[in-house]
Amino acid sequence: MKKVSKILSLFLAVLLIASALTACSSKEEEKKILVGVQEIPSADYLARTAGYIDEAFSALGYEVEFLTFSSGAKLNTALASGEIDFGYIGSCPVANAIASGIDIQAIYIHGIVGASESLVASEASGVNAVADLKGKVIATPFASTAHYSLLNALKANGIAEADVELLDMQPADIYAAWQRGDIDAAYVWEPTLSELTANGGKIILDSADVADLGYMTCEIEVVRTEFADEHPDLVKAYASALEKATQLYISNPEDAAEIVAKALEVSVEDAALQMSGYVWDTGEVQNTKYFSNGVLAQTLYDTASFLVEQGSVVSLPEKSVFDDACNNIGIAD
């Protein structure tokens, strides 16, 4: 009987130790922030490579893990499943996410897209203007900001989708197709854009031109609403890290370019060129120009309307849904 009692006591001790270890493990997991990123040289990339995001979370006792995604569509899937807490995505995928019922909040605008996303044509294509695209093969990642800009540029120039052959390709696949000569043109972002221009590509127009036509696109940091409600301090910390990166670029673009160049393994000149393809606004300016006056919410609503027309989104929610997702929880006072 004593032997059985000793065995039982030993068994209970093992259970207690295992339980304690599991609790510690769970606690450690809870102290890790999962962030979805894309390798695009804007405020997020600078904040990440300069160490600002790590520093911001470390100060609150958290560690951060960055998960890289090749497109906003794939990042949306991770947000929907709870695989990540924060995510860097373009305005088109953000609009798609909100319209599809993914509960997220926009907390910071990394940059208004300009020359960093462009329509580029090969020398052999004979394309010198948008009007020359009829009958050509054009690649772009579908449901992205590039796709949105491309289709609106075609529409503005009287070209129907049926007049061109559109291929849904991710940036790495676009570069491979370009090298094989399978495509005539592509609408894509940095750094793939620079790779195409370095291989005989010619810029036909960029997203700043498309914005002038009334179709603005931007890069946005989002957070799952459930996570934001539970950890408002972490949301503020992330936005502060992004703001620090923006302030660095505005005050000292040379230093910012050196940091990004080292991370991307490109020349400082190339990094500076890629970073200049965005309009970098401080949080205060963002609040005035895009958040508090409803411009960002309207842009996302209009973008979602476009996606419904394209069949990428089943239905369009009320405008209030987009207002609720753009209430400025990251940079508001």
C-alpha positions in Angstrom: 0.0 0.0 0.0 2.9 2.3 0.8 4.5 1.5 -2.5 1.3 2.4 -4.3 1.1 5.6 -2.3 4.6 6.5 -3.3 3.9 5.8 -7.0 0.8 7.9 -6.8 2.7 10.8 -5.1 5.4 10.6 -7.8 2.8 10.6 -10.5 1.0 13.6 -9.0 4.4 15.4 -8.7 5.1 14.7 -12.4 1.7 16.1 -13.3 2.3 19.2 -11.3 5.7 19.8 -12.9 4.2 19.2 -16.4 1.4 21.6 -15.6 3.8 24.2 -14.5 5.9 23.8 -17.6 2.9 24.1 -19.8 1.8 27.3 -18.0 5.2 28.8 -18.4 5.2 27.8 -22.0 1.8 29.3 -22.6 2.9 32.5 -20.8 6.0 32.7 -23.0 3.9 32.2 -26.1 1.6 35.0 -25.0 4.6 37.3 -24.8 5.4 36.9 -28.4 3.9 39.2 -31.1 3.5 37.8 -34.6 3.8 40.4 -37.3 3.1 39.8 -41.0 5.4 41.8 -43.3 6.3 42.2 -47.0 9.8 43.1 -48.3 8.8 46.6 -49.4 11.1 49.5 -48.4 8.6 51.8 -46.7 8.2 52.8 -43.0 7.5 49.3 -41.8 10.7 47.9 -43.4 12.8 50.8 -42.1 11.3 50.4 -38.6 12.0 46.7 -38.7 15.6 46.8 -40.0 16.5 49.7 -37.7 15.3 47.7 -34.7 12.6 50.2 -33.7 9.9 47.5 -33.6 11.9 45.1 -31.5 12.8 47.9 -29.1 9.2 49.1 -28.7 7.9 45.6 -27.8 10.9 44.7 -25.7 10.2 47.7 -23.5 6.9 46.2 -22.7 8.3 42.7 -22.1 7.4 41.2 -25.5 9.4 39.7 -28.3 8.4 39.9 -31.9 8.5 37.4 -34.7 8.2 38.6 -38.3 6.6 36.4 -40.9 7.2 37.3 -44.5 4.4 37.2 -47.1 4.7 37.6 -50.9 1.3 39.3 -51.2 -1.4 41.1 -49.3 -3.9 38.3 -50.2 -1.8 35.7 -48.4 -1.3 38.0 -45.5 -5.1 38.5 -45.3 -5.5 34.7 -44.9 -3.1 34.8 -42.0 -5.0 37.6 -40.4 -8.3 35.8 -40.8 -7.0 32.7 -39.2 -5.3 34.5 -36.3 -1.9 33.4 -37.4 -0.6 37.0 -37.1 -1.4 39.9 -34.9 -0.3 42.8 -37.1 0.1 43.0 -40.9 1.5 45.2 -43.5 -0.8 45.4 -46.6 -1.8 47.6 -49.4 -5.1 49.5 -49.5 -6.6 47.1 -52.0 -6.1 44.0 -49.8 -7.2 46.0 -46.7 -10.4 46.9 -48.5 -10.8 43.3 -49.5 -10.3 42.2 -45.9 -12.8 44.6 -44.4 -15.4 43.8 -47.1 -14.8 40.0 -46.5 -15.5 40.3 -42.8 -12.0 40.1 -41.4 -12.1 42.2 -38.3 -9.1 44.6 -38.5 -8.1 48.2 -37.6 -5.9 50.5 -39.7 -3.3 52.0 -37.4 -0.8 53.7 -39.6 -0.2 54.6 -43.2 3.3 53.6 -44.3 3.2 55.7 -47.4 1.0 56.9 -50.2 2.1 54.9 -53.3 3.8 56.9 -56.0 6.6 55.7 -58.3 7.2 52.6 -56.1 4.5 50.9 -58.0 4.6 51.3 -61.8 3.5 49.9 -65.1 6.7 48.8 -66.9 6.9 47.5 -70.5 9.7 45.5 -72.2 11.7 46.9 -75.1 10.4 44.2 -77.4 6.7 44.9 -76.6 6.6 48.2 -78.6 4.6 49.7 -75.7 5.3 53.4 -75.2 2.0 54.5 -73.7 -1.1 53.0 -72.0 -2.9 53.1 -75.3 -0.4 50.7 -76.8 -1.4 47.9 -74.4 -4.2 46.6 -76.5 -3.5 43.0 -77.3 -0.6 42.7 -74.9 0.1 40.3 -72.1 0.3 42.1 -68.7 1.1 40.5 -65.4 0.2 41.8 -61.9 -0.7 40.3 -58.6 -4.6 40.2 -58.6 -6.5 42.0 -55.8 -3.4 44.1 -55.0 -2.9 47.9 -55.2 -1.0 47.4 -58.4 -3.9 45.5 -59.9 -6.3 48.3 -58.8 -4.1 51.0 -60.4 -3.6 49.0 -63.6 -7.3 48.5 -64.2 -8.1 52.1 -63.5 -5.4 53.3 -65.8 -6.8 51.1 -68.6 -10.3 52.4 -67.9 -9.1 56.0 -67.9 -7.5 55.4 -71.3 -10.6 53.7 -72.8 -9.1 50.2 -72.8 -11.4 47.3 -71.7 -10.0 44.3 -69.8 -11.0 42.2 -72.7 -8.6 44.2 -74.9 -5.6 42.8 -73.0 -4.5 39.5 -71.5 -4.1 39.8 -67.7 -2.1 37.3 -65.8 -2.3 36.9 -62.0 1.4 36.6 -60.9 3.3 37.2 -57.7 6.4 39.5 -58.0 8.9 36.7 -58.1 6.9 34.9 -60.8 6.6 38.2 -62.8 10.4 38.6 -62.8 10.9 35.0 -64.0 8.2 35.5 -66.8 9.9 38.7 -67.8 13.2 37.0 -68.2 11.6 34.3 -70.4 9.9 36.9 -72.5 6.4 35.6 -71.6 4.9 39.0 -70.8 4.9 42.3 -72.5 4.4 44.5 -69.4 3.8 44.3 -65.7 2.3 46.5 -63.0 4.4 45.7 -59.9 6.1 47.2 -56.8 9.7 47.5 -55.5 12.1 45.8 -55.4 10.8 43.7 -58.4 10.1 46.9 -60.3 13.8 47.9 -60.2 14.8 44.4 -61.3 12.5 44.8 -64.4 13.8 48.2 -65.3 17.4 46.9 -65.0 16.5 44.2 -67.5 15.3 46.4 -70.3 12.0 47.7 -68.8 10.6 51.1 -69.5 8.2 52.9 -67.1 5.0 53.8 -68.8 3.2 55.4 -65.8 3.2 55.0 -62.0 0.7 55.1 -59.2 1.2 58.8 -58.6 -0.1 59.3 -62.2 -3.1 57.0 -61.4 -3.7 58.9 -58.1 -4.0 62.1 -60.2 -6.8 60.3 -62.1 -8.6 59.9 -58.7 -7.5 56.5 -57.6 -5.2 56.7 -54.6 -3.4 53.7 -53.2 -1.4 53.4 -50.0 0.4 50.9 -47.8 -1.2 50.4 -44.4 -0.4 48.7 -41.0 -3.4 46.8 -39.6 -4.1 44.9 -36.5 -6.7 42.3 -35.6 -9.4 44.1 -33.7 -9.6 41.4 -31.0 -5.9 41.8 -30.4 -6.1 45.6 -30.3 -8.9 45.5 -27.8 -6.8 43.2 -25.5 -3.5 45.0 -26.0 -4.0 48.8 -26.8 -0.5 49.5 -25.3 1.1 47.2 -27.9 -0.8 48.9 -30.7 0.5 52.3 -29.6 4.0 50.9 -29.3 3.9 49.6 -32.8 2.6 52.9 -34.2 5.3 54.7 -32.3 8.0 52.6 -33.8 6.6 53.3 -37.3 6.4 57.0 -36.5 10.1 56.9 -35.4 11.0 55.4 -38.7 9.0 58.0 -40.6 10.6 60.8 -38.7 14.1 59.4 -39.4 13.3 59.3 -43.1 11.9 62.8 -43.2 14.8 64.3 -41.2 17.7 62.3 -42.5 16.8 60.3 -45.7 20.5 59.4 -46.3 20.8 57.6 -42.9 17.5 55.9 -43.6 18.6 54.7 -47.0 21.8 53.3 -45.6 19.9 51.2 -43.1 17.5 49.9 -45.8 20.4 49.4 -48.3 22.2 47.1 -45.9 19.1 45.0 -45.2 18.2 44.7 -48.9 21.8 44.2 -50.0 21.5 46.9 -52.6 23.4 50.2 -53.1 22.4 53.2 -51.0 21.4 55.0 -54.2 19.0 52.1 -55.1 17.5 52.1 -51.6 17.0 55.8 -51.7 15.3 55.6 -55.1 12.9 52.8 -53.9 12.0 54.7 -50.7 11.4 57.9 -52.6 8.5 56.1 -54.4 6.3 56.8 -51.4 4.9 59.9 -49.8 6.0 59.7 -46.1 3.7 61.5 -43.8 4.0 61.9 -40.1 1.3 60.5 -37.8 0.0 64.0 -37.2 -0.3 64.7 -40.9 -1.9 61.3 -41.5 -4.5 62.1 -38.8 -5.4 65.4 -40.4 -5.3 64.3 -44.1 -6.6 60.7 -44.0 -8.1 59.5 -40.7 -10.0 62.3 -38.9 -11.7 63.5 -42.1 -12.7 60.1 -43.3 -10.5 60.1 -46.5 -8.9 56.8 -45.8 -12.3 55.1 -45.0 -13.8 56.5 -48.2 -10.7 55.3 -50.2 -11.1 51.8 -48.9 -14.9 51.8 -49.5 -14.4 53.0 -53.1 -11.7 50.3 -53.5 -14.0 47.6 -52.1 -16.7 48.8 -54.6 -14.1 48.2 -57.4 -13.3 44.7 -56.0 -17.0 43.8 -56.0 -17.2 44.8 -59.6 -14.2 42.6 -60.3 -15.7 39.7 -58.5 -12.9 39.6 -55.9 -15.4 40.4 -53.1 -18.9 38.9 -52.9 -20.7 41.9 -51.5 -20.1 45.5 -50.3 -20.7 46.3 -46.6 -22.1 49.6 -45.4 -19.7 52.6 -45.5 -19.9 52.6 -41.6 -18.0 49.3 -41.6 -15.0 51.0 -43.2 -15.4 54.0 -40.9 -15.2 51.7 -37.9 -12.0 50.2 -39.2 -10.3 53.6 -39.6 -10.8 55.2 -36.3 -7.1 55.9 -35.7 -6.4 53.8 -32.6 -2.7 53.8 -33.4 -1.8 57.5 -33.7 -4.7 59.3 -32.1 -3.9 61.3 -29.0 
